[in-house]
Amino acid sequence: MPCGSIYQSTGLVSHVCRHHPDTGATLLPYVPVIIEAPDYVGRNPKEPDSVELVKRIDQQIMVCIKLDSKNGYLYVASVFEIKQSKLERRIASGRLQKY
C-alpha cells in the first residue's frame, strides 16, 4: 500500500452513525491519534487493500483504512470500539500485531 496522506470524508460520519450508533460518533476525534500512534496494526484478510489500527484509549478503538486503488489514495473507512476478547483473538491468530 502507498504511504502518504489518509483522507477522512464527510461520509465517514454518516457511516459511523449508521453502522456503529452506540459509540461511533464519539470516537471520531480519536482517529488522528490512532493513525499517528497505534498500539496494534494488522489487516483484514477479506480486504487485501486495507489496514486495521487499534489503540487503547478508554476502550480499544479500531480504525479501518482502505486504499482506493482506482484513484490511488488511502481513506478512513470506519472507526469503532473493539471488545477485548475480539482483540485477543485477532492477536492470537496473527491478524493484529503489536506496533
C-alpha positions as CSV (number, residue, x, y, z in Angstrom):
1,M,0.0,0.0,0.0
2,P,1.2,3.5,-0.7
3,C,2.3,5.8,2.1
4,G,1.0,9.4,2.3
5,S,-2.0,11.3,3.5
6,I,-5.0,9.4,4.8
7,Y,-8.3,11.1,4.0
8,Q,-11.4,11.3,6.1
9,S,-14.5,12.1,4.1
10,T,-17.7,13.7,5.4
11,G,-19.4,10.4,4.5
12,L,-17.5,8.8,7.4
13,V,-19.7,10.5,9.9
14,S,-22.9,9.1,8.4
15,H,-21.3,5.6,8.0
16,V,-20.2,5.5,11.7
17,C,-23.6,6.8,12.9
18,R,-25.5,4.3,10.8
19,H,-23.3,1.2,11.5
20,H,-21.9,1.9,15.0
21,P,-24.7,4.1,16.5
22,D,-23.8,3.5,20.2
23,T,-20.3,4.9,20.2
24,G,-19.2,5.7,16.6
25,A,-19.6,9.4,16.5
26,T,-17.9,9.9,19.9
27,L,-14.8,8.1,18.6
28,L,-14.2,10.3,15.5
29,P,-11.9,12.8,17.3
30,Y,-9.5,9.9,18.2
31,V,-8.9,9.0,14.6
32,P,-5.8,11.2,14.0
33,V,-4.2,10.0,17.4
34,I,-4.8,6.3,16.4
35,I,-3.3,6.8,13.0
36,E,-0.3,8.5,14.4
37,A,0.4,6.1,17.2
38,P,-1.5,2.8,17.1
39,D,-0.9,0.0,19.6
40,Y,-1.7,-2.8,17.1
41,V,-1.5,-3.0,13.3
42,G,-3.0,-5.6,11.0
43,R,-5.1,-6.3,8.0
44,N,-8.4,-7.8,7.3
45,P,-7.8,-11.0,5.2
46,K,-11.1,-10.3,3.3
47,E,-9.9,-6.8,2.4
48,P,-6.5,-7.1,0.7
49,D,-6.1,-3.3,0.3
50,S,-6.8,-2.4,3.9
51,V,-5.1,-1.7,7.2
52,E,-6.5,-2.0,10.7
53,L,-5.2,0.1,13.5
54,V,-6.1,-0.4,17.2
55,K,-5.3,1.8,20.1
56,R,-6.4,1.6,23.7
57,I,-7.6,5.0,25.0
58,D,-10.6,4.4,27.4
59,Q,-11.5,1.4,25.4
60,Q,-10.0,-0.4,22.4
61,I,-10.7,1.6,19.2
62,M,-10.2,0.3,15.7
63,V,-9.7,2.5,12.7
64,C,-10.1,0.7,9.3
65,I,-8.2,2.3,6.4
66,K,-8.7,1.3,2.8
67,L,-6.9,2.0,-0.5
68,D,-8.9,3.5,-3.3
69,S,-6.9,1.6,-6.0
70,K,-8.6,3.4,-8.8
71,N,-7.6,6.9,-7.6
72,G,-4.6,5.8,-5.5
73,Y,-5.3,7.3,-2.1
74,L,-5.9,6.0,1.4
75,Y,-9.1,6.8,3.4
76,V,-10.6,6.1,6.7
77,A,-13.4,3.6,6.0
78,S,-14.7,3.1,9.6
79,V,-14.0,3.6,13.3
80,F,-15.5,1.6,16.1
81,E,-14.9,0.0,19.6
82,I,-13.5,-3.5,19.5
83,K,-14.1,-5.7,22.5
84,Q,-11.1,-7.1,24.5
85,S,-12.0,-10.7,23.6
86,K,-12.1,-9.9,19.9
87,L,-8.8,-8.0,20.2
88,E,-7.2,-11.0,21.9
89,R,-8.4,-13.4,19.2
90,R,-7.1,-11.3,16.5
91,I,-3.7,-11.0,18.2
92,A,-3.6,-14.8,18.8
93,S,-4.4,-15.5,15.1
94,G,-1.8,-13.1,13.9
95,R,-4.3,-10.8,12.2
96,L,-3.1,-8.0,14.6
97,Q,0.4,-7.4,15.8
98,K,1.9,-5.1,18.5
99,Y,3.2,-1.9,16.9
